[in-house]
Amino acid sequence: MEDKLFSVKDKVAIVTGGLGQIGKNIAEELYHRDAKVAIFTRHLSEERAESIFPSAHFSRERMAFYAVDVNQKITIETALDQIYAKWNTAPDILVNNAGIDTQPSAPPEVSGPFENFPEEVFREVVDVNLVGTFLMTQAVGARMVKENKKGSIINIGSIYGMLSPIQDIYAYKKERTGIPFIKPVAYSAAKSGVYNLTRYCATYWGKTGIRVNTLTPAGVWRDTQDETFIKNFTEHMPMGRMSRENEYNGAVIFLASEASSFMTGSNLVIDGGWTAW
């Protein structure tokens, strides 16, 4: 028996940053639940798309790839036109997952003290994480309204948008190299803005049936992180570990489906207890 409560079958779903660590897992989950998945990525190559989503396992009838810079409206609108031409409908689901952050391996000129943090880096991070989310939401929401879609928009937040980073986690970088790593302000400022963008759009479109929510993840484990960072980070995590890259899939399906039909303007926190301290 089909579970209609959590069904996304035949829905058209866009995942921005869909070839990244979290994005590819979300896209794969939507696909396996019979959605039609459009992956937006800034740096698209057929080779990369094929290596992550091989055509032998992911039909190009239900999965398509588009070169989209979320800060360039023309690329967004062009891709939306192509989606309509392919599936004859506007999107039902948008997952605003594209984002950039400063990693502990970043050079000191972009990860130094707040007093010296470069304006151009701040603008770049805010542009991708906040302005890009705005532009995608604006463009997709307009098409949902035009076709009278009762769609779901899911914005990806961050624990560092809800709380300030714990700088002690990164103190070992100075002890090891003599150069401090300060978790920068830009990502936190940008992600915090996403929450009120979500609330604004939820109230603006509330009576149309378009729902807008935020999903807040915590740190995701990857094999390129150094052991000291992982140790320091997980010491602050009540569950004692970082998340696995697929542990947000269930929350996305919940937010995308009728299971969350009376939920809008909310923040679903999946963070291993980080914000519970």
C-alpha positions, 0 to 999 in steps of 0.5 A, a space after each residue: 500500500 502506498 504511503 500517501 502521507 509522505 508521498 512525493 511521487 510525480 512531484 517536480 523537485 529542485 535541489 540546489 547544490 545537488 551534487 554536494 555532500 548533503 544535496 546529492 543525498 537529498 536528490 537521491 532520496 527524492 528520486 527513489 521516492 518517485 519524484 522528478 528531480 532537477 539538480 541545480 549546480 554552479 559547476 556542471 559537467 557531464 562527467 561529474 553528474 554521471 559519476 554521482 548519478 550514473 544514468 544506468 541507475 538514475 533515469 534521465 527521464 526523472 533526473 535532470 541537471 542544470 548549470 545554475 548560479 543562484 546569484 544570477 537570475 537569468 540562469 535560474 529563469 532559463 533552468 525553470 523554463 527548461 524544467 517546464 519544457 521537460 515536465 510541462 509543469 512548474 516545480 512542486 518542491 524547492 530545496 535551497 541547499 546551495 551554500 558556501 562556508 569557510 573550512 578549518 583548512 582555509 588560509 589565514 587571509 579569509 579566516 582571521 580575526 573579525 577586525 580584519 575579515 575581508 569585506 569581499 569575502 563577507 559579501 561573497 558568502 552572504 550572496 550565495 547563502 542568503 541572496 541566492 536563497 532569496 532569488 531562488 525562492 522568489 523565482 520558484 515561488 512566482 511560478 508556483 503562484 502562477 500555476 496555483 501550486 500548493 508547493 513546499 520550499 525548504 531552506 537549509 539553515 545551520 546551527 551557526 545561524 542559530 548560535 554563534 560558533 564555539 571558537 574554542 573548537 578551532 583553537 588547536 589550529 594556532 597551537 599547531 601552526 602558529 596561525 589562528 583560525 577564527 570561524 568567520 562571521 559571514 556564514 553565521 550572518 547569512 544563515 541567520 538571515 535565512 530564518 526570517 526570509 523563511 518566516 516572511 515568505 511563509 506569511 506572505 504566501 500562507 493563503 496560497 498553500 505554498 509552505 516555506 520552512 527551514 531545516 537546520 542541520 549540524 556538522 556533517 562528517 567527511 573523511 577530509 576533516 582532521 581528527 582534532 577538529 572532529 574530536 573537538 566538535 563532537 565533544 560539544 555534541 550531546 550525541 557524541 558524533 557528527 551527522 552522517 550525510 544522509 541523516 537529513 533525508 527523512 526531514 526533507 521528505 517530511 517537509 516536502 510531503 503532506 505529512 507537514 501540511 499544516 507546517 509553515 514558517 517553522 524551523 526543523 532542527 536536526 542537530 544531534 542536540 547541539 542547540 539543546 545545551 
